[in-house]
Amino acid sequence: MRIRIKMLGLLKKISGKSEFFLDLPSNEARLKDVIEGILKETNALREILLDPEMMDPRPNTIVLINGREMDLLGGLETAIKDGDEIVFIPIVHGG
């Protein structure tokens, strides 16, 4: 299965690419499998993409699957299909 990944902002800068394809071995992949695949390819994103306590991207990143926010679809357990597009948008915190 092949999916398109888009990285915006700081995630783009760290990964060195704004868009790439990720091949997953299973046709029954979930969003959490996609994130694991991304981190295997670009481990430098681990500290930025995932909250270290929760091991979840939601505190730091908006994740869109085919234009819909991940929590509307099932969170990390959202089923991913061949040809899906997943966009990662970092959240900028200030204080």
C-alpha positions in Angstrom: 0.0 0.0 0.0 1.3 3.4 -0.9 0.2 6.7 0.7 1.2 10.3 0.2 2.6 12.2 3.2 2.8 16.0 3.4 4.8 17.9 6.0 4.3 21.6 6.7 6.2 24.2 8.7 8.9 22.9 11.1 8.1 19.3 10.2 9.0 20.0 6.6 12.3 21.7 7.7 13.3 18.8 9.9 12.4 16.1 7.5 14.0 17.9 4.6 11.0 17.3 2.4 7.5 18.7 2.0 6.0 15.6 0.4 6.9 12.0 0.0 5.4 8.6 -0.4 5.3 5.9 2.2 4.9 2.2 1.4 3.3 0.1 4.0 3.4 -3.7 3.9 -0.2 -4.3 5.0 -3.5 -3.3 3.5 -4.9 -3.1 7.0 -2.8 -0.2 8.2 -3.9 2.3 10.8 -2.7 5.9 11.3 -0.4 4.7 14.1 1.4 2.4 11.6 1.9 5.4 9.3 3.5 7.4 12.1 5.8 4.5 12.9 6.8 4.3 9.3 7.5 8.0 9.1 9.7 7.8 12.2 11.6 4.8 10.8 12.3 6.9 7.7 13.1 10.2 9.6 13.8 9.6 13.2 14.7 13.3 13.7 11.0 14.0 13.7 10.3 11.8 16.8 10.8 14.6 19.4 8.8 17.1 17.3 6.0 14.9 16.0 5.2 12.9 19.1 4.5 14.1 22.6 7.1 12.3 24.8 4.7 11.4 27.6 1.7 10.4 25.5 3.5 9.0 22.4 0.8 10.7 20.4 1.0 13.5 17.8 -2.1 15.4 18.9 -0.6 17.8 21.4 1.9 19.0 18.8 0.4 18.4 15.4 -2.8 18.6 13.4 -3.1 15.5 11.3 -5.4 15.5 8.3 -6.4 12.3 6.4 -7.8 13.2 3.0 -8.6 16.7 4.3 -10.4 15.5 7.5 -9.0 15.9 11.0 -7.8 12.5 12.5 -10.1 12.7 15.6 -13.2 12.9 13.4 -12.2 9.6 11.8 -11.0 7.5 14.7 -7.7 9.0 16.0 -4.6 6.8 15.8 -6.8 3.8 15.0 -8.1 5.4 11.7 -7.9 2.9 8.9 -5.6 4.0 6.1 -6.3 3.0 2.5 -4.0 2.8 -0.5 -3.7 6.3 -2.1 -4.7 8.2 1.0 -3.1 11.6 1.6 -2.0 12.4 5.2 -0.9 16.0 6.1 1.0 16.9 9.3 0.7 20.5 10.4 2.7 21.5 13.5 1.0 23.6 16.1 2.9 26.6 17.2 2.7 27.3 20.9 3.5 30.6 22.5 3.5 32.0 25.9 
